[in-house]
Amino acid sequence: MAYELKLPDLGEGLTEGEVARWLVSEGQEVAEDDPLVEIQTDKTTVEIPSPAAGTVTRILVAEGKVVPVGTVLVVIGGEPDGDQPRAEQAPPETKVRATPLVRRIANELGVDLAAVEGTGPQGRITEDDVRSAADGGVPAEGRREPLRGVRRLIAEHTARAHREVPAVTWVEECDFGRVPLDLLVPTVLKSCALSLRDYPELNARLEGDEIVYLDRYDLGLAVQTELGLVVPVVRDCDSRSFEELADEVARLAEAARAGRLAPEELRGSTFTVTSAGKLAGLFQTPIVNHPEVAILSVGRIAERPVVRDGQIATTPIGYVSVTFDHRVVDGARAAQFGLDVIRRLESGS
């Protein structure tokens, strides 16, 4: 009996995935639940197990190829089908193979994708291919590398956010003197969650012609990894203690950097927090994490002079930025929210 492993629905609106790496080869014996393939989504890398024990009869999708949910990836068991093309022997396709980002760039530059020869994996058309065609076929200089995996998905995600979200950023300074540095991220998460209760339009989503106000406070936390930026979700930030949040932040950050985040740990955030202070950024204008409508960023915290009661003193000062979708959030409300978060941080509550 043959079993077909199809690309599963990984949730959160994902409609496709990239075959990042095969963990088996044709002819190999596998047991049920043995790891077969790593799938890269715009959230994380997911390891897909075997649905049954048997022999890997056919691998149908090559590494680096992006396919829609429901595509048969591999066949386990049964007799080899001589008419079924192998991944590395797939017949040429006339269908244009390019990401939505590349298609948009081609449209903007007036390039006919059907006339472009792709240099990416399996003939996929890359951005460089399109720009070279727009320049009359003059190849781009320098080292060329296919836009794959997390980097490709980040490119598409950020381009979509810039294209669809009319974003505005508000910035103000904050005195972090009462925030223990080892609890900085948990304190920011908690402060944001409590303030979001009073500013529900920032804890929302825009779905068609409706604003969906969310009654949970599951905050995304941007984490930089070797493969790119991922955003695991810290649940129930409004009700957890600082210590509980610290433990969860440490666990998620470690899992993110090791590539071990489960799909459910990357779904359903209602608002996002990011911090680039360690990179010496004074302040940032972060991109809204679609489909959310706002994101808060904390810049570099350093001792700076301030005036208190007519006297000059020093205290740890950092800048807090709030970027928001102006279709849903008014500027005044975003500023009031930011000031409320700062009030909580400065009071230590």
Phi and psi in degrees as GROMACS dihedral restraints (atoms count N, CA, C in turn):
[ dihedral_restraints ]
;  ai    aj    ak    al  type     phi  dphi    fc
    3     4     5     6     1  -100.7    20    10
    4     5     6     7     1   142.4    20    10
    6     7     8     9     1  -117.8    20    10
    7     8     9    10     1   131.2    20    10
    9    10    11    12     1  -102.8    20    10
   10    11    12    13     1   124.0    20    10
   12    13    14    15     1   -94.1    20    10
   13    14    15    16     1   115.5    20    10
   15    16    17    18     1   -99.2    20    10
   16    17    18    19     1   151.7    20    10
   18    19    20    21     1   -62.0    20    10
   19    20    21    22     1   116.2    20    10
   21    22    23    24     1   -78.2    20    10
   22    23    24    25     1   162.4    20    10
   24    25    26    27     1   -75.1    20    10
   25    26    27    28     1   112.2    20    10
   27    28    29    30     1   -91.3    20    10
   28    29    30    31     1     7.0    20    10
   30    31    32    33     1    84.3    20    10
   31    32    33    34     1   176.8    20    10
   33    34    35    36     1    55.9    20    10
   34    35    36    37     1    36.8    20    10
   36    37    38    39     1    78.2    20    10
   37    38    39    40     1     7.3    20    10
   39    40    41    42     1   -73.7    20    10
   40    41    42    43     1   131.0    20    10
   42    43    44    45     1  -114.4    20    10
   43    44    45    46     1    -7.3    20    10
   45    46    47    48     1  -152.7    20    10
   46    47    48    49     1   167.2    20    10
   48    49    50    51     1  -152.0    20    10
   49    50    51    52     1   159.2    20    10
   51    52    53    54     1  -106.6    20    10
   52    53    54    55     1   131.7    20    10
   54    55    56    57     1   -72.9    20    10
   55    56    57    58     1   103.8    20    10
   57    58    59    60     1   -80.6    20    10
   58    59    60    61     1   -42.1    20    10
   60    61    62    63     1  -162.7    20    10
   61    62    63    64     1   131.1    20    10
   63    64    65    66     1   -83.8    20    10
   64    65    66    67     1   135.6    20    10
   66    67    68    69     1  -101.9    20    10
   67    68    69    70     1     0.2    20    10
   69    70    71    72     1  -136.3    20    10
   70    71    72    73     1   172.3    20    10
   72    73    74    75     1  -132.0    20    10
   73    74    75    76     1   162.6    20    10
   75    76    77    78     1   -62.5    20    10
   76    77    78    79     1   138.2    20    10
   78    79    80    81     1    91.2    20    10
   79    80    81    82     1    -9.4    20    10
   81    82    83    84     1   -80.1    20    10
   82    83    84    85     1   140.6    20    10
   84    85    86    87     1   -84.5    20    10
   85    86    87    88     1   135.2    20    10
   87    88    89    90     1  -131.2    20    10
   88    89    90    91     1   153.7    20    10
   90    91    92    93     1   -98.5    20    10
   91    92    93    94     1   161.3    20    10
   93    94    95    96     1   -58.7    20    10
   94    95    96    97     1   134.5    20    10
   96    97    98    99     1    76.3    20    10
   97    98    99   100     1     4.0    20    10
   99   100   101   102     1   -65.3    20    10
  100   101   102   103     1   144.0    20    10
  102   103   104   105     1   -66.8    20    10
  103   104   105   106     1   133.1    20    10
  105   106   107   108     1  -107.8    20    10
  106   107   108   109     1   -46.9    20    10
  108   109   110   111     1  -153.5    20    10
  109   110   111   112     1   148.7    20    10
  111   112   113   114     1  -102.1    20    10
  112   113   114   115     1   126.6    20    10
  114   115   116   117     1  -110.6    20    10
  115   116   117   118     1   128.2    20    10
  117   118   119   120     1   -97.2    20    10
  118   119   120   121     1   124.4    20    10
  120   121   122   123     1  -113.4    20    10
  121   122   123   124     1  -176.9    20    10
  123   124   125   126     1   -78.0    20    10
  124   125   126   127     1     4.1    20    10
  126   127   128   129     1  -112.5    20    10
  127   128   129   130     1   -45.2    20    10
  129   130   131   132     1  -166.1    20    10
  130   131   132   133     1  -179.1    20    10
  132   133   134   135     1  -101.8    20    10
  133   134   135   136     1   125.3    20    10
  135   136   137   138     1  -113.0    20    10
  136   137   138   139     1   131.7    20    10
  138   139   140   141     1   -92.3    20    10
  139   140   141   142     1   122.8    20    10
  141   142   143   144     1  -100.9    20    10
  142   143   144   145     1   126.8    20    10
  144   145   146   147     1   -88.1    20    10
  145   146   147   148     1   166.3    20    10
  147   148   149   150     1   -73.6    20    10
  148   149   150   151     1   137.1    20    10
  150   151   152   153     1   -76.7    20    10
  151   152   153   154     1   -12.6    20    10
  153   154   155   156     1  -162.3    20    10
  154   155   156   157     1   166.9    20    10
  156   157   158   159     1   -83.5    20    10
  157   158   159   160     1   148.1    20    10
  159   160   161   162     1   154.2    20    10
  160   161   162   163     1  -164.7    20    10
  162   163   164   165     1   -99.2    20    10
  163   164   165   166     1   138.8    20    10
  165   166   167   168     1   -72.5    20    10
  166   167   168   169     1   103.3    20    10
  168   169   170   171     1   -81.6    20    10
  169   170   171   172     1   -46.3    20    10
  171   172   173   174     1  -143.7    20    10
  172   173   174   175     1   132.4    20    10
  174   175   176   177     1  -103.1    20    10
  175   176   177   178     1   117.1    20    10
  177   178   179   180     1  -101.4    20    10
  178   179   180   181     1   -14.8    20    10
  180   181   182   183     1  -126.9    20    10
  181   182   183   184     1   125.6    20    10
  183   184   185   186     1   -79.5    20    10
  184   185   186   187     1   158.5    20    10
  186   187   188   189     1   -60.0    20    10
  187   188   189   190     1   139.5    20    10
  189   190   191   192     1    90.5    20    10
  190   191   192   193     1    -7.4    20    10
  192   193   194   195     1   -89.7    20    10
  193   194   195   196     1   138.2    20    10
  195   196   197   198     1   -99.8    20    10
  196   197   198   199     1   125.6    20    10
  198   199   200   201     1  -132.6    20    10
  199   200   201   202     1   154.6    20    10
  201   202   203   204     1   -76.3    20    10
  202   203   204   205     1   159.4    20    10
  204   205   206   207     1   -56.7    20    10
  205   206   207   208     1   137.0    20    10
  207   208   209   210     1    99.1    20    10
  208   209   210   211     1    -9.9    20    10
  210   211   212   213     1   -69.3    20    10
  211   212   213   214     1   135.0    20    10
  213   214   215   216     1   -72.8    20    10
  214   215   216   217     1   122.5    20    10
  216   217   218   219     1   -93.7    20    10
  217   218   219   220     1   -39.6    20    10
  219   220   221   222     1  -156.6    20    10
  220   221   222   223     1   151.8    20    10
  222   223   224   225     1  -113.6    20    10
  223   224   225   226     1   130.9    20    10
  225   226   227   228     1  -112.1    20    10
  226   227   228   229     1   125.2    20    10
  228   229   230   231     1    81.0    20    10
  229   230   231   232     1   179.2    20    10
  231   232   233   234     1    78.8    20    10
  232   233   234   235     1   176.8    20    10
  234   235   236   237     1   -88.6    20    10
  235   236   237   238     1   141.1    20    10
  237   238   239   240     1   -57.3    20    10
  238   239   240   241     1   135.6    20    10
  240   241   242   243     1   -95.9    20    10
  241   242   243   244     1   110.1    20    10
  243   244   245   246     1   -63.5    20    10
  244   245   246   247     1   -21.5    20    10
  246   247   248   249     1   -86.4    20    10
  247   248   249   250     1    -9.9    20    10
  249   250   251   252     1   -87.0    20    10
  250   251   252   253     1   117.0    20    10
  252   253   254   255     1   -65.5    20    10
  253   254   255   256     1   141.0    20    10
  255   256   257   258     1   -77.8    20    10
  256   257   258   259     1   162.2    20    10
  258   259   260   261     1   -58.4    20    10
  259   260   261   262     1   -41.2    20    10
  261   262   263   264     1   -85.0    20    10
  262   263   264   265     1    -3.8    20    10
  264   265   266   267     1  -120.3    20    10
  265   266   267   268     1    19.1    20    10
  267   268   269   270     1   -59.6    20    10
  268   269   270   271     1   137.6    20    10
  270   271   272   273     1   -65.6    20    10
  271   272   273   274     1   153.2    20    10
  273   274   275   276     1   -62.0    20    10
  274   275   276   277     1   143.6    20    10
  276   277   278   279     1  -108.4    20    10
  277   278   279   280     1   145.3    20    10
  279   280   281   282     1   -87.9    20    10
  280   281   282   283     1   -13.6    20    10
  282   283   284   285     1   -69.1    20    10
  283   284   285   286     1   135.0    20    10
  285   286   287   288     1   -67.3    20    10
  286   287   288   289     1   132.6    20    10
  288   289   290   291     1  -116.4    20    10
  289   290   291   292     1   104.3    20    10
  291   292   293   294     1  -157.8    20    10
  292   293   294   295     1   150.8    20    10
  294   295   296   297     1   -74.7    20    10
  295   296   297   298     1   161.6    20    10
  297   298   299   300     1   -55.5    20    10
  298   299   300   301     1   -36.9    20    10
  300   301   302   303     1   -62.0    20    10
  301   302   303   304     1   -46.6    20    10
  303   304   305   306     1   -64.4    20    10
  304   305   306   307     1   -38.7    20    10
  306   307   308   309     1   -62.5    20    10
  307   308   309   310     1   -40.6    20    10
  309   310   311   312     1   -64.7    20    10
  310   311   312   313     1   -43.1    20    10
  312   313   314   315     1   -63.2    20    10
  313   314   315   316     1   -40.9    20    10
  315   316   317   318     1   -62.2    20    10
  316   317   318   319     1   -40.9    20    10
  318   319   320   321     1   -64.1    20    10
  319   320   321   322     1   -42.1    20    10
  321   322   323   324     1   -65.8    20    10
  322   323   324   325     1   -33.5    20    10
  324   325   326   327     1   -93.0    20    10
  325   326   327   328     1    -1.9    20    10
  327   328   329   330     1    70.6    20    10
  328   329   330   331     1    33.0    20    10
  330   331   332   333     1   -99.0    20    10
  331   332   333   334     1   131.3    20    10
  333   334   335   336     1   -83.3    20    10
  334   335   336   337     1   108.5    20    10
  336   337   338   339     1   -61.9    20    10
  337   338   339   340     1   -29.2    20    10
  339   340   341   342     1   -63.9    20    10
  340   341   342   343     1   -21.2    20    10
  342   343   344   345     1   -99.1    20    10
  343   344   345   346     1     4.6    20    10
  345   346   347   348     1  -102.3    20    10
  346   347   348   349     1   132.6    20    10
  348   349   350   351     1   -88.5    20    10
  349   350   351   352     1   120.3    20    10
  351   352   353   354     1   -77.9    20    10
  352   353   354   355     1   140.1    20    10
  354   355   356   357     1  -109.3    20    10
  355   356   357   358     1     0.2    20    10
  357   358   359   360     1   -80.0    20    10
  358   359   360   361     1  -176.7    20    10
  360   361   362   363     1   -56.0    20    10
  361   362   363   364     1   133.6    20    10
  363   364   365   366     1    55.2    20    10
  364   365   366   367     1    32.5    20    10
  366   367   368   369     1    78.2    20    10
  367   368   369   370     1    13.7    20    10
  369   370   371   372     1   -65.2    20    10
  370   371   372   373     1   137.7    20    10
  372   373   374   375     1   -80.7    20    10
  373   374   375   376     1   128.2    20    10
  375   376   377   378     1  -101.1    20    10
  376   377   378   379     1   170.6    20    10
  378   379   380   381     1   -62.1    20    10
  379   380   381   382     1   -39.3    20    10
  381   382   383   384     1   -62.3    20    10
  382   383   384   385     1   -37.5    20    10
  384   385   386   387     1   -60.2    20    10
  385   386   387   388     1   -43.7    20    10
  387   388   389   390     1   -66.5    20    10
  388   389   390   391     1   -45.7    20    10
  390   391   392   393     1   -66.8    20    10
  391   392   393   394     1   -34.6    20    10
  393   394   395   396     1   -65.0    20    10
  394   395   396   397     1   -41.4    20    10
  396   397   398   399     1   -64.1    20    10
  397   398   399   400     1   -38.2    20    10
  399   400   401   402     1   -67.5    20    10
  400   401   402   403     1   -27.4    20    10
  402   403   404   405     1   -90.7    20    10
  403   404   405   406     1    12.8    20    10
  405   406   407   408     1    86.8    20    10
  406   407   408   409     1    20.7    20    10
  408   409   410   411     1    89.2    20    10
  409   410   411   412     1     5.5    20    10
  411   412   413   414     1   -75.3    20    10
  412   413   414   415     1   118.9    20    10
  414   415   416   417     1   -66.4    20    10
  415   416   417   418     1   147.1    20    10
  417   418   419   420     1   -68.8    20    10
  418   419   420   421     1   145.8    20    10
  420   421   422   423     1   -82.8    20    10
  421   422   423   424     1   162.4    20    10
  423   424   425   426     1    87.9    20    10
  424   425   426   427     1   177.9    20    10
  426   427   428   429     1   -70.6    20    10
  427   428   429   430     1   136.3    20    10
  429   430   431   432     1  -112.0    20    10
  430   431   432   433     1   138.2    20    10
  432   433   434   435     1  -142.9    20    10
  433   434   435   436     1   130.4    20    10
  435   436   437   438     1   -59.2    20    10
  436   437   438   439     1   141.7    20    10
  438   439   440   441     1   -81.0    20    10
  439   440   441   442     1   103.7    20    10
  441   442   443   444     1  -130.5    20    10
  442   443   444   445     1   166.6    20    10
  444   445   446   447     1    57.7    20    10
  445   446   447   448     1  -138.6    20    10
  447   448   449   450     1   -59.2    20    10
  448   449   450   451     1   -39.5    20    10
  450   451   452   453     1   -64.6    20    10
  451   452   453   454     1   -41.3    20    10
  453   454   455   456     1   -62.9    20    10
  454   455   456   457     1   -43.0    20    10
  456   457   458   459     1   -71.0    20    10
  457   458   459   460     1   -35.4    20    10
  459   460   461   462     1   -63.6    20    10
  460   461   462   463     1   -41.9    20    10
  462   463   464   465     1   -60.4    20    10
  463   464   465   466     1   -45.5    20    10
  465   466   467   468     1   -67.9    20    10
  466   467   468   469     1   -40.7    20    10
  468   469   470   471     1   -65.4    20    10
  469   470   471   472     1   -45.9    20    10
  471   472   473   474     1   -69.8    20    10
  472   473   474   475     1   -36.2    20    10
  474   475   476   477     1   -63.5    20    10
  475   476   477   478     1   -39.8    20    10
  477   478   479   480     1   -64.6    20    10
  478   479   480   481     1   -42.7    20    10
  480   481   482   483     1   -61.7    20    10
  481   482   483   484     1   -43.9    20    10
  483   484   485   486     1   -65.2    20    10
  484   485   486   487     1   -35.9    20    10
  486   487   488   489     1   -75.0    20    10
  487   488   489   490     1   -37.9    20    10
  489   490   491   492     1   -99.1    20    10
  490   491   492   493     1   -26.7    20    10
  492   493   494   495     1  -105.9    20    10
  493   494   495   496     1   116.6    20    10
  495   496   497   498     1   -76.4    20    10
  496   497   498   499     1    90.9    20    10
  498   499   500   501     1   -94.0    20    10
  499   500   501   502     1   144.6    20    10
  501   502   503   504     1  -131.8    20    10
  502   503   504   505     1   142.6    20    10
  504   505   506   507     1  -117.3    20    10
  505   506   507   508     1   131.9    20    10
  507   508   509   510     1  -110.5    20    10
  508   509   510   511     1   139.0    20    10
  510   511   512   513     1  -133.3    20    10
  511   512   513   514     1   138.1    20    10
  513   514   515   516     1  -150.0    20    10
  514   515   516   517     1   154.4    20    10
  516   517   518   519     1   -85.6    20    10
  517   518   519   520     1   157.6    20    10
  519   520   521   522     1  -141.2    20    10
  520   521   522   523     1   139.1    20    10
  522   523   524   525     1   -88.8    20    10
  523   524   525   526     1   112.3    20    10
  525   526   527   528     1   -95.9    20    10
  526   527   528   529     1    19.5    20    10
  528   529   530   531     1   -60.9    20    10
  529   530   531   532     1   -26.1    20    10
  531   532   533   534     1   -99.7    20    10
  532   533   534   535     1     7.2    20    10
  534   535   536   537     1  -104.8    20    10
  535   536   537   538     1   116.0    20    10
  537   538   539   540     1   -61.4    20    10
  538   539   540   541     1   129.2    20    10
  540   541   542   543     1   -60.5    20    10
  541   542   543   544     1   -31.0    20    10
  543   544   545   546     1   -73.4    20    10
  544   545   546   547     1   -11.8    20    10
  546   547   548   549     1  -117.6    20    10
  547   548   549   550     1    21.3    20    10
  549   550   551   552     1   -59.7    20    10
  550   551   552   553     1   -54.6    20    10
  552   553   554   555     1   -64.1    20    10
  553   554   555   556     1   -47.0    20    10
  555   556   557   558     1   -58.6    20    10
  556   557   558   559     1   -37.8    20    10
  558   559   560   561     1   -67.0    20    10
  559   560   561   562     1   -40.8    20    10
  561   562   563   564     1   -65.0    20    10
  562   563   564   565     1   -42.6    20    10
  564   565   566   567     1   -59.8    20    10
  565   566   567   568     1   -47.6    20    10
  567   568   569   570     1   -63.8    20    10
  568   569   570   571     1   -44.7    20    10
  570   571   572   573     1   -62.4    20    10
  571   572   573   574     1   -42.5    20    10
  573   574   575   576     1   -62.4    20    10
  574   575   576   577     1   -45.6    20    10
  576   577   578   579     1   -61.4    20    10
  577   578   579   580     1   -43.2    20    10
  579   580   581   582     1   -67.3    20    10
  580   581   582   583     1   -37.8    20    10
  582   583   584   585     1   -71.0    20    10
  583   584   585   586     1   -32.1    20    10
  585   586   587   588     1   -63.1    20    10
  586   587   588   589     1   -25.3    20    10
  588   589   590   591     1   -59.3    20    10
  589   590   591   592     1   -34.8    20    10
  591   592   593   594     1   -92.6    20    10
  592   593   594   595     1    -9.8    20    10
  594   595   596   597     1  -131.1    20    10
  595   596   597   598     1    67.6    20    10
  597   598   599   600     1   -63.1    20    10
  598   599   600   601     1   -22.6    20    10
  600   601   602   603     1   -68.3    20    10
  601   602   603   604     1   -16.3    20    10
  603   604   605   606     1   -87.9    20    10
  604   605   606   607     1   -12.3    20    10
  606   607   608   609     1  -109.5    20    10
  607   608   609   610     1    61.2    20    10
  609   610   611   612     1  -146.9    20    10
  610   611   612   613     1   176.6    20    10
  612   613   614   615     1  -137.2    20    10
  613   614   615   616     1   149.8    20    10
  615   616   617   618     1  -103.6    20    10
  616   617   618   619     1   113.5    20    10
  618   619   620   621     1  -120.2    20    10
  619   620   621   622     1   102.1    20    10
  621   622   623   624     1    64.7    20    10
  622   623   624   625     1  -121.0    20    10
  624   625   626   627     1   -99.8    20    10
  625   626   627   628     1    17.4    20    10
  627   628   629   630     1  -125.4    20    10
  628   629   630   631     1   142.3    20    10
  630   631   632   633     1   -97.4    20    10
  631   632   633   634     1   123.5    20    10
  633   634   635   636     1  -100.1    20    10
  634   635   636   637     1   112.7    20    10
  636   637   638   639     1   -89.3    20    10
  637   638   639   640     1   122.5    20    10
  639   640   641   642     1   -92.8    20    10
  640   641   642   643     1   140.6    20    10
  642   643   644   645     1  -105.3    20    10
  643   644   645   646     1    21.9    20    10
  645   646   647   648     1  -128.1    20    10
  646   647   648   649     1   161.5    20    10
  648   649   650   651     1  -127.6    20    10
  649   650   651   652     1    72.4    20    10
  651   652   653   654     1  -103.1    20    10
  652   653   654   655     1   102.6    20    10
  654   655   656   657     1   -97.6    20    10
  655   656   657   658     1   131.9    20    10
  657   658   659   660     1   -75.1    20    10
  658   659   660   661     1   145.6    20    10
  660   661   662   663     1  -126.8    20    10
  661   662   663   664     1   113.3    20    10
  663   664   665   666     1   -68.9    20    10
  664   665   666   667     1   126.9    20    10
  666   667   668   669     1  -127.5    20    10
  667   668   669   670     1   125.8    20    10
  669   670   671   672     1   -84.1    20    10
  670   671   672   673     1   129.3    20    10
  672   673   674   675     1  -124.4    20    10
  673   674   675   676     1   175.2    20    10
  675   676   677   678     1   -63.9    20    10
  676   677   678   679     1   -27.6    20    10
  678   679   680   681     1   -90.3    20    10
  679   680   681   682     1   -12.9    20    10
  681   682   683   684     1   139.6    20    10
  682   683   684   685     1  -170.2    20    10
  684   685   686   687     1   -87.9    20    10
  685   686   687   688     1   129.6    20    10
  687   688   689   690     1  -124.8    20    10
  688   689   690   691     1   158.9    20    10
  690   691   692   693     1  -130.4    20    10
  691   692   693   694     1    82.5    20    10
  693   694   695   696     1   -68.8    20    10
  694   695   696   697     1   160.6    20    10
  696   697   698   699     1  -109.6    20    10
  697   698   699   700     1   127.8    20    10
  699   700   701   702     1   -96.9    20    10
  700   701   702   703     1   112.7    20    10
  702   703   704   705     1   -80.9    20    10
  703   704   705   706     1   151.3    20    10
  705   706   707   708     1    53.0    20    10
  706   707   708   709     1    47.6    20    10
  708   709   710   711     1   -65.8    20    10
  709   710   711   712     1   -21.0    20    10
  711   712   713   714     1   -77.8    20    10
  712   713   714   715     1   -25.0    20    10
  714   715   716   717     1  -108.9    20    10
  715   716   717   718     1   -11.5    20    10
  717   718   719   720     1   -84.2    20    10
  718   719   720   721     1   152.9    20    10
  720   721   722   723     1   -76.8    20    10
  721   722   723   724     1   165.4    20    10
  723   724   725   726     1   -58.8    20    10
  724   725   726   727     1   -41.0    20    10
  726   727   728   729     1   -66.1    20    10
  727   728   729   730     1   -41.6    20    10
  729   730   731   732     1   -63.7    20    10
  730   731   732   733     1   -41.5    20    10
  732   733   734   735     1   -64.7    20    10
  733   734   735   736     1   -39.1    20    10
  735   736   737   738     1   -61.6    20    10
  736   737   738   739     1   -43.6    20    10
  738   739   740   741     1   -63.6    20    10
  739   740   741   742     1   -42.2    20    10
  741   742   743   744     1   -69.1    20    10
  742   743   744   745     1   -39.9    20    10
  744   745   746   747     1   -61.1    20    10
  745   746   747   748     1   -44.8    20    10
  747   748   749   750     1   -62.9    20    10
  748   749   750   751     1   -41.8    20    10
  750   751   752   753     1   -64.4    20    10
  751   752   753   754     1   -47.1    20    10
  753   754   755   756     1   -67.0    20    10
  754   755   756   757     1   -39.2    20    10
  756   757   758   759     1   -64.5    20    10
  757   758   759   760     1   -41.6    20    10
  759   760   761   762     1   -64.4    20    10
  760   761   762   763     1   -43.9    20    10
  762   763   764   765     1   -65.1    20    10
  763   764   765   766     1   -37.4    20    10
  765   766   767   768     1   -64.1    20    10
  766   767   768   769     1   -45.5    20    10
  768   769   770   771     1   -70.3    20    10
  769   770   771   772     1   -25.0    20    10
  771   772   773   774     1   -90.7    20    10
  772   773   774   775     1    -3.0    20    10
  774   775   776   777     1    70.7    20    10
  775   776   777   778     1    28.7    20    10
  777   778   779   780     1  -110.7    20    10
  778   779   780   781     1    14.6    20    10
  780   781   782   783     1   -68.8    20    10
  781   782   783   784     1   134.6    20    10
  783   784   785   786     1   -78.4    20    10
  784   785   786   787     1   153.0    20    10
  786   787   788   789     1   -54.4    20    10
  787   788   789   790     1   -38.9    20    10
  789   790   791   792     1   -68.6    20    10
  790   791   792   793     1   -16.6    20    10
  792   793   794   795     1   -82.6    20    10
  793   794   795   796     1    -1.3    20    10
  795   796   797   798     1  -120.7    20    10
  796   797   798   799     1    11.4    20    10
  798   799   800   801     1  -114.1    20    10
  799   800   801   802     1   148.0    20    10
  801   802   803   804     1    81.6    20    10
  802   803   804   805     1    20.7    20    10
  804   805   806   807     1   -68.2    20    10
  805   806   807   808     1   148.3    20    10
  807   808   809   810     1  -107.1    20    10
  808   809   810   811     1   -16.4    20    10
  810   811   812   813     1  -165.0    20    10
  811   812   813   814     1   154.4    20    10
  813   814   815   816     1  -127.3    20    10
  814   815   816   817     1   146.1    20    10
  816   817   818   819     1  -121.4    20    10
  817   818   819   820     1   137.5    20    10
  819   820   821   822     1  -138.3    20    10
  820   821   822   823     1   154.4    20    10
  822   823   824   825     1  -142.1    20    10
  823   824   825   826     1   122.0    20    10
  825   826   827   828     1  -114.4    20    10
  826   827   828   829     1    18.3    20    10
  828   829   830   831     1   -58.5    20    10
  829   830   831   832     1   -36.2    20    10
  831   832   833   834     1   -66.5    20    10
  832   833   834   835     1   -18.5    20    10
  834   835   836   837     1   -92.6    20    10
  835   836   837   838     1    12.1    20    10
  837   838   839   840     1    69.2    20    10
  838   839   840   841     1    23.9    20    10
  840   841   842   843     1   -81.0    20    10
  841   842   843   844     1   121.4    20    10
  843   844   845   846     1   -62.9    20    10
  844   845   846   847     1   -48.2    20    10
  846   847   848   849     1  -155.5    20    10
  847   848   849   850     1   167.4    20    10
  849   850   851   852     1  -130.1    20    10
  850   851   852   853     1   160.8    20    10
  852   853   854   855     1  -118.2    20    10
  853   854   855   856     1    77.2    20    10
  855   856   857   858     1   -67.3    20    10
  856   857   858   859     1   158.4    20    10
  858   859   860   861     1   -88.4    20    10
  859   860   861   862     1   134.2    20    10
  861   862   863   864     1   -60.5    20    10
  862   863   864   865     1   133.8    20    10
  864   865   866   867     1   -83.2    20    10
  865   866   867   868     1    85.1    20    10
  867   868   869   870     1   -52.9    20    10
  868   869   870   871     1   135.8    20    10
  870   871   872   873     1   -94.1    20    10
  871   872   873   874     1    17.5    20    10
  873   874   875   876     1   -67.5    20    10
  874   875   876   877     1   173.8    20    10
  876   877   878   879     1  -120.4    20    10
  877   878   879   880     1     1.0    20    10
  879   880   881   882     1  -160.0    20    10
  880   881   882   883     1   156.5    20    10
  882   883   884   885     1  -147.0    20    10
  883   884   885   886     1   143.6    20    10
  885   886   887   888     1  -116.9    20    10
  886   887   888   889     1   138.3    20    10
  888   889   890   891     1  -127.2    20    10
  889   890   891   892     1   143.8    20    10
  891   892   893   894     1  -113.6    20    10
  892   893   894   895     1   125.9    20    10
  894   895   896   897     1   -87.7    20    10
  895   896   897   898     1  -169.0    20    10
  897   898   899   900     1   -64.7    20    10
  898   899   900   901     1   133.2    20    10
  900   901   902   903     1  -102.2    20    10
  901   902   903   904     1   126.9    20    10
  903   904   905   906     1  -149.8    20    10
  904   905   906   907     1   157.8    20    10
  906   907   908   909     1   -66.2    20    10
  907   908   909   910     1   124.0    20    10
  909   910   911   912     1  -137.1    20    10
  910   911   912   913     1   152.8    20    10
  912   913   914   915     1   -72.9    20    10
  913   914   915   916     1   139.5    20    10
  915   916   917   918     1  -136.9    20    10
  916   917   918   919     1   161.6    20    10
  918   919   920   921     1  -104.4    20    10
  919   920   921   922     1   121.2    20    10
  921   922   923   924     1  -127.4    20    10
  922   923   924   925     1   119.1    20    10
  924   925   926   927     1    53.7    20    10
  925   926   927   928     1    40.3    20    10
  927   928   929   930     1    79.0    20    10
  928   929   930   931     1     1.1    20    10
  930   931   932   933     1  -113.8    20    10
  931   932   933   934     1   147.3    20    10
  933   934   935   936     1   -87.6    20    10
  934   935   936   937     1   128.4    20    10
  936   937   938   939     1  -136.5    20    10
  937   938   939   940     1   173.1    20    10
  939   940   941   942     1  -118.0    20    10
  940   941   942   943     1   147.5    20    10
  942   943   944   945     1  -157.2    20    10
  943   944   945   946     1   155.0    20    10
  945   946   947   948     1   -70.2    20    10
  946   947   948   949     1   114.8    20    10
  948   949   950   951     1  -114.7    20    10
  949   950   951   952     1   139.2    20    10
  951   952   953   954     1  -141.4    20    10
  952   953   954   955     1   160.9    20    10
  954   955   956   957     1  -100.0    20    10
  955   956   957   958     1   136.1    20    10
  957   958   959   960     1  -107.6    20    10
  958   959   960   961     1   128.1    20    10
  960   961   962   963     1  -115.7    20    10
  961   962   963   964     1   140.7    20    10
  963   964   965   966     1  -125.8    20    10
  964   965   966   967     1   115.0    20    10
  966   967   968   969     1  -101.0    20    10
  967   968   969   970     1   134.8    20    10
  969   970   971   972     1  -141.7    20    10
  970   971   972   973     1   155.0    20    10
  972   973   974   975     1   -81.6    20    10
  973   974   975   976     1   111.7    20    10
  975   976   977   978     1   -70.7    20    10
  976   977   978   979     1   -10.9    20    10
  978   979   980   981     1   -70.5    20    10
  979   980   981   982     1   -27.5    20    10
  981   982   983   984     1  -109.6    20    10
  982   983   984   985     1   -36.5    20    10
  984   985   986   987     1  -114.9    20    10
  985   986   987   988     1   127.8    20    10
  987   988   989   990     1   -77.8    20    10
  988   989   990   991     1   152.5    20    10
  990   991   992   993     1   -58.9    20    10
  991   992   993   994     1   -40.5    20    10
  993   994   995   996     1   -63.8    20    10
  994   995   996   997     1   -41.1    20    10
  996   997   998   999     1   -68.3    20    10
  997   998   999  1000     1   -38.6    20    10
  999  1000  1001  1002     1   -63.5    20    10
 1000  1001  1002  1003     1   -41.0    20    10
 1002  1003  1004  1005     1   -65.3    20    10
 1003  1004  1005  1006     1   -42.0    20    10
 1005  1006  1007  1008     1   -63.8    20    10
 1006  1007  1008  1009     1   -39.1    20    10
 1008  1009  1010  1011     1   -62.8    20    10
 1009  1010  1011  1012     1   -47.7    20    10
 1011  1012  1013  1014     1   -59.1    20    10
 1012  1013  1014  1015     1   -41.6    20    10
 1014  1015  1016  1017     1   -66.7    20    10
 1015  1016  1017  1018     1   -33.7    20    10
 1017  1018  1019  1020     1   -68.7    20    10
 1018  1019  1020  1021     1   -40.3    20    10
 1020  1021  1022  1023     1   -62.3    20    10
 1021  1022  1023  1024     1   -44.7    20    10
 1023  1024  1025  1026     1   -61.8    20    10
 1024  1025  1026  1027     1   -40.9    20    10
 1026  1027  1028  1029     1   -58.5    20    10
 1027  1028  1029  1030     1   -42.2    20    10
 1029  1030  1031  1032     1   -66.5    20    10
 1030  1031  1032  1033     1   -41.9    20    10
 1032  1033  1034  1035     1   -65.2    20    10
 1033  1034  1035  1036     1   -42.6    20    10
 1035  1036  1037  1038     1   -72.2    20    10
 1036  1037  1038  1039     1   -26.0    20    10
 1038  1039  1040  1041     1   -90.9    20    10
 1039  1040  1041  1042     1    -9.2    20    10
 1041  1042  1043  1044     1    76.1    20    10
 1042  1043  1044  1045     1    14.3    20    10
